[in-house]
Amino acid sequence: MEEQLVKMQKEITRLKWQSGLLTVLLGVAALSAFRTSGNGRFKEISVERINVLESNGQLRMVISNQSRSPEVLGYGKPLTPPIPGGNRPGLVFYNDEGTENGGLVFRGGKDEKGNFTATGHLSFDQYNQNQVLYLSYQDDNGDQNTGLHIDDWQKKPDFWDWRAEYKKAQKMPDGLAKEALMHQMLEPIPGQKAFAQRVFVGKDESKTAMVSLSDRMGKPRLQLLVDSNGVAKLNFLDQQGHVTRSLAQ
């Protein structure tokens, strides 16, 4: 009798192990089926970050909170020196080569004194360069600059290579050599800056609605303005920013 009880206990133990193993296998199979099917429907999901990938694993978009926002990537790798993440909640987009090429970022809040700042920014980047088209809302406790911006960026070198050299130049001892190098980097072709704002359509801090067109050095040359009092005028400017002709209503 005692021997039969021992056998029964061993059989029960074996069945428990088999049952547990079967449960694990079924769970893995169910999870695998869910992952490979690509189908899923949820009424609500709470996450800190979502990575949207191609079938080969390449990153195409990141949706994240502030702390988990990604660092800037070129060809899928961090820049040297890096531009860290953790500071831009929203969406970041990547091109076919895994290089960041635009995004949607939004922030806003008050400080301990009750002053607020708010930002909304939708940008599109030139290939292997920085942003060249963007919608931006900047509000510093009521001082707003809001509008459409169109910028020029040089074609070569690539942004990360140019930035790395510029960071090195910034660390040079002050003097003529440093000034000459930084000037050459910022204006690689005489009369053409490495990057410059060419078009702005929007509203500035003085509540003036405007269309501003600038030259290759980023100097405004033609402005269509309607100020906060409703006064309209058209300004022509020289390279030094002086109004050379003004047409008022």
C-alpha positions in Angstrom: 0.0 0.0 0.0 2.8 2.4 0.9 4.6 1.6 -2.3 1.4 2.4 -4.3 1.1 5.8 -2.6 4.7 6.7 -3.4 4.0 5.8 -7.1 0.8 7.9 -7.1 2.7 10.9 -5.7 5.4 10.6 -8.3 2.7 10.4 -11.0 0.9 13.4 -9.7 4.2 15.4 -9.6 5.0 14.4 -13.2 1.5 15.5 -14.4 2.0 18.8 -12.6 5.3 19.4 -14.4 3.7 18.4 -17.8 0.7 20.7 -17.2 3.0 23.6 -16.3 5.2 23.1 -19.3 2.2 22.8 -21.6 0.8 26.1 -20.2 4.1 27.9 -20.9 4.2 26.5 -24.4 0.7 27.5 -25.1 1.5 31.0 -23.8 4.5 31.3 -26.0 2.6 30.1 -29.1 -0.2 32.6 -28.4 2.3 35.4 -28.0 4.1 34.4 -31.2 0.9 34.2 -33.1 -0.1 37.7 -31.9 3.3 39.2 -32.8 3.5 37.6 -36.3 -0.1 38.2 -37.3 0.3 42.0 -37.1 -3.3 42.4 -35.8 -4.4 43.9 -32.6 -7.2 46.2 -31.4 -7.1 48.2 -28.2 -9.5 50.7 -26.7 -6.7 52.4 -24.8 -3.0 51.9 -24.5 -0.6 53.8 -22.1 3.1 53.9 -23.1 6.2 56.1 -22.7 7.6 55.4 -26.1 6.6 53.6 -29.4 9.2 52.7 -32.1 7.7 52.3 -35.6 10.0 49.9 -37.6 10.3 48.6 -41.1 10.2 44.8 -41.6 14.0 44.7 -41.5 14.0 46.5 -38.1 15.0 49.9 -39.4 13.6 52.8 -37.4 11.0 55.0 -39.2 9.3 56.9 -36.4 9.4 57.4 -32.7 6.5 58.6 -30.5 7.6 59.4 -27.0 7.3 61.4 -23.8 10.1 63.9 -23.0 12.4 61.6 -20.9 12.4 58.8 -23.5 12.8 61.0 -26.6 15.6 59.8 -28.9 19.0 61.4 -29.5 19.6 62.6 -33.1 20.6 59.8 -35.5 22.4 59.8 -38.8 22.3 56.6 -40.8 20.9 55.0 -37.7 23.8 56.0 -35.5 24.3 58.7 -32.9 26.2 61.8 -34.1 29.7 62.7 -33.0 29.6 64.7 -30.8 26.1 63.5 -29.9 22.9 65.5 -29.7 21.3 63.8 -26.7 17.6 63.0 -26.3 15.4 63.3 -23.3 14.2 66.8 -24.1 11.6 66.8 -27.0 8.2 65.1 -26.4 6.4 64.3 -29.6 7.2 62.5 -32.9 10.5 62.1 -34.7 10.7 60.9 -38.3 13.5 59.0 -40.1 14.2 58.6 -43.8 14.9 55.4 -45.8 18.5 55.4 -44.5 17.6 55.7 -40.8 18.5 59.4 -40.6 16.3 61.9 -38.7 14.5 64.1 -41.2 11.8 66.0 -39.3 9.5 65.9 -36.3 6.7 67.3 -34.3 7.5 68.6 -30.8 5.3 70.4 -28.3 5.9 71.7 -24.8 4.5 74.3 -22.4 4.1 75.2 -18.7 4.7 77.6 -15.9 7.7 78.1 -13.7 7.7 78.8 -10.0 7.1 82.5 -10.5 4.0 81.9 -12.7 5.7 82.8 -16.0 5.0 80.4 -18.9 6.7 79.2 -22.0 5.0 77.2 -24.8 6.4 75.7 -28.0 4.9 73.9 -31.0 7.2 72.9 -33.8 6.7 70.8 -37.0 9.8 70.5 -39.1 11.1 68.9 -42.4 14.8 68.4 -42.9 16.9 68.8 -46.0 18.6 65.5 -47.0 21.6 65.0 -44.6 21.1 68.5 -43.3 19.0 70.4 -40.7 15.5 71.7 -41.0 14.6 73.8 -44.1 10.8 74.0 -43.7 9.0 74.4 -40.4 6.0 75.7 -38.6 6.8 77.2 -35.3 5.0 78.6 -32.3 7.2 80.2 -29.7 5.6 81.9 -26.7 7.7 83.4 -23.8 5.1 84.6 -21.3 3.0 86.3 -24.0 5.8 87.4 -26.3 5.0 85.3 -29.4 6.8 84.5 -32.6 4.6 82.3 -34.8 4.8 81.4 -38.4 6.1 79.5 -41.4 9.9 79.5 -41.9 11.9 78.5 -45.0 15.7 78.2 -44.6 18.7 77.6 -46.8 21.2 74.9 -45.9 24.4 74.2 -47.8 24.5 70.9 -49.7 27.9 69.8 -48.4 29.4 68.8 -46.0 26.7 66.8 -44.3 25.2 68.4 -41.2 26.9 66.1 -38.7 30.4 66.5 -40.3 30.0 70.3 -40.4 28.7 70.4 -36.8 31.6 68.3 -35.6 34.1 70.7 -37.1 32.2 73.7 -35.8 32.3 72.3 -32.3 36.1 71.8 -32.6 36.5 75.4 -33.8 34.5 76.7 -30.8 37.0 75.1 -28.5 40.0 76.8 -30.0 41.8 79.6 -28.1 40.3 83.0 -28.8 42.2 84.8 -31.5 42.5 85.6 -35.2 42.8 81.9 -36.2 39.6 81.0 -34.5 37.7 84.0 -35.9 38.9 83.2 -39.4 38.0 79.5 -39.2 34.5 80.1 -37.8 33.8 82.9 -40.3 34.8 80.5 -43.1 32.5 77.8 -41.8 29.6 80.1 -41.4 30.2 81.7 -44.8 31.9 79.0 -46.9 31.1 81.0 -50.2 31.4 84.8 -50.1 27.9 86.2 -49.9 26.3 82.8 -49.0 25.9 81.6 -45.4 26.1 77.9 -44.5 22.5 78.3 -43.3 20.1 81.2 -43.5 16.5 82.0 -43.1 15.1 83.0 -46.4 11.3 83.3 -45.9 9.2 84.1 -42.8 5.4 84.3 -43.0 3.8 85.0 -39.6 3.6 87.3 -36.6 6.4 88.6 -34.4 6.6 89.7 -30.8 5.3 93.2 -31.6 2.1 91.6 -33.0 3.1 92.7 -36.5 1.9 90.3 -39.3 4.5 90.0 -42.0 6.0 88.4 -45.0 9.8 88.8 -44.9 12.1 87.7 -47.8 15.8 87.5 -47.1 19.0 87.1 -49.2 21.5 84.3 -49.0 23.1 85.9 -46.0 19.8 85.8 -44.1 19.4 89.6 -44.3 15.8 90.8 -44.8 15.5 92.6 -48.1 11.8 92.9 -48.7 9.0 93.1 -46.0 5.3 93.3 -46.3 4.0 94.4 -42.9 0.7 95.2 -41.1 1.5 96.3 -37.5 -0.6 96.0 -34.4 -2.5 99.2 -35.2 -3.5 98.1 -38.6 -0.9 100.2 -40.5 0.3 98.5 -43.7 3.5 99.1 -45.6 6.0 97.6 -47.9 9.7 98.0 -47.1 12.8 97.5 -49.3 16.1 97.1 -47.3 19.8 97.0 -48.2 22.4 94.5 -47.0 22.9 96.5 -43.8 19.2 96.3 -42.9 18.5 99.9 -43.6 15.1 100.7 -45.3 15.9 102.3 -48.6 12.3 102.7 -49.7 9.0 102.3 -48.0 5.5 102.3 -49.5 2.7 103.1 -47.1 -1.0 102.8 -47.6 
